């Protein structure tokens, strides 16, 4: 499977195709909540908040190996930290996309200033910048597909 390039311009071009009224092909997040969820993931990468590891420690290597494959993320996966009923925090989808842009720039800056740092992903363990980019690429592709947007 092809995944979106982890580039702000490429990603935003796809996100800007979303409309407030778009309905998901699966799951129950609104388009705006999905964009905010993508921002949440970026903030997690920057260490803005932490979520404990949700898988056994001995499974982390296999989870990280999965990031390096061309396998996509499963549909309808229920992450403990991504509840569809979480209220939106922006006034509209354009504001959510604007926040995403800011968060992505912070993500790049965070790892540029600390290139050897790792931060914890609850299902993939400690990730460095390269693994975070792989995870973000799979994750963003997954949610774009959820709204019928091809990469």
Order of alpha helices (4+ residues) and beta strands (2+ residues): alpha-alpha-alpha-alpha-beta-beta-alpha
